Amino acid sequence: MRDPVSQYGITSFRAGYRAATIAFAAAGLSLAAGISQALGRRGLAVVILLVVFAITRAAISWFPMDAPGAKWTRTGWTHFLLAFVAFASVLAAASVLGAVLSQPGRWHALAPVSMALGYAMTACLAMFGLAQTVPLLRARLGAIERGFYVFAITWCAVFAFACAAEVR
């Protein structure tokens, strides 16, 4: 819970880490397709953000992070940029979807859910950023990142269910 999730990618667990990143990418693409079908043009920005998320999540395990304390390499920087874009794009997708759903129409009642999960992801990312320099938070960096994943996965699951159930 202290170390980042990406650290699994530089251990003997790298195959499982790769499977997890690809699975989350597939979930993002599936959700993009479902939102596109359910919301049409209203959901276009969310669909684009989810496609960006899926691409970055699919690619990230082929660019492993650098070992803690090691000098940063081009591969490590690429990993960092992919992670930043993946986190930012799913957070933005939740926030944009909340704004889209705040207008009358399909899934209007789910607008506060999307916004709340977006705020929770924002809080986790803010703490994750602070953990880079605040020793008390640094010791909990892995837990903070996993919190982000819980909220992102929950957001994906809620809206995957909405796509499947056609919640209005």
N, C-alpha and C positions, 0 to 999 in steps of 0.2 A: 504493500500500500504506500510505500515511501517512493518507489521508483516509477517513472513514467511507463505507460502501457507499451510504448514503442521499444522499450528495452528488451521485451520478449523477442524482438526481431534480431537481436544480436546474441541470443542464447540458444541452447539446444531446443527451445520451444518455438523457433522461428517458423516452422511449418504450420503450427497452430495459429500463430500470429498472422501469417499470410492468409490462411483460410478465413480468419475472422475479418480481416480487412476486405477481402473479396466478397464475403457474405454481406457485409455492411454496404459495400458498393452496389451489390445486386439489389439489396433492399431499397437503396436510394433510387436506382433506376426504375424499379417496380413501382415505387411510390410516385415518381415523376409521371409514369404512364397512367397510373390511376387518377392522379390529380388532373392531368390533362384531359382525360376522358370525363371526369366529373365536373370540372369547372370551365373547360374550354379556354377561351382567350383570357378570362378573368384570372386564371391560374398560370398564365404563361411565364411570368417572372419567377414564380415558385418552381416551375418545371425546369427552367434554365438553371436556377441555383442548385436544384437537386442533381441535375446532370453534371454540373461542375463538381459537386460533392462526390458523386459516384466515381468520376474519373480520378480525382485526387485520392480517394480511399483505395481504389483499385491499384493505383501506381505506388502508393507509399511503401509497401513492404519490399519493393525492389530497390528502394533507396534507404537502407537502414540508417538509423541514427548513429552518431559517433559514440564510442564508449565514454562513459562519464569521466571527466578529467582529461580526456585526450584532446589534441588539437583538432579544430574543426576542419573537415575535408569538404570537397565539392559535393560528395554524396550526402554528407551530414547536413549541409546547407540546403540541398534539394529536399531532403526529408523534412527539415524545418519549414520550408516554404510550402510543401504539400500539406503538412499538418495544419499550418496557419490557414491556408485556403479552404481545406476541408472543414475545419471548425467554424470559420467565418461564414462559409456558404450554407451550412445546415442551420446555423443560428439565424442568418438573414432569411432563409426560407421560412423558418418558424415565424419570424417577425412580420415578414411580408404577407404570409398566409393569414396571420391574425388581422392585419389591416384589410386585406381583401374580404375576409369573412365578416368584418364589422359592418359591411354594407348588406342590406337585405338580400336574401337569396339562399341558395343551397348551403347548408352547414353553418348558417349564421350563428346558431347556438354554440358552436365550437370555437368561435373567435376568442373568447377569454382563455380557453384551454391552450390554444396555440400561443397566445401572448404570454401567458404565465410560464409555459415551458421555455419560451424564448428568453424571458427575464431570468429564469433559473440558469439557463445556459450562459447568459451574459455574466451573471454573478460568479459562476464557476470559472469562466475564462478570466475575469478580473482577478480572482484569487490566484489563479494559475500564473498570471503575469506577475502579481505581487510575490508569489512564492519564489520567483527567480532571485529576489533580493532580500526578502524577509526571512530570517532563519527559522522562526517558529512555523511559518507556512511551508518553507522548503522541506521540512521533515514530513509534511503531509501532502506533498505535491502529487503523488500517485493517487491518493484518496480523492483529492480535488479533481483530478483529471477523470477518474472513474465516475465521480458525481456528474461531470459533464456528459459522459457517455450514457449514464442512466437517463438523464433528461432527454438527450438526443434520441436514444432508442425508444423511449416512451412516446416522444412526439411522433416518430415514424410509425409506431404501433397504433397509436390512436387514429392517425389519419389513414393508415392501411385498413384498419377496421372500418372507418367511415367509408372508404372507397368500396369495400366489400359489402357493407350493409346498406349503402346509399342512405346514410343519415342525412336528414334535412334540418 
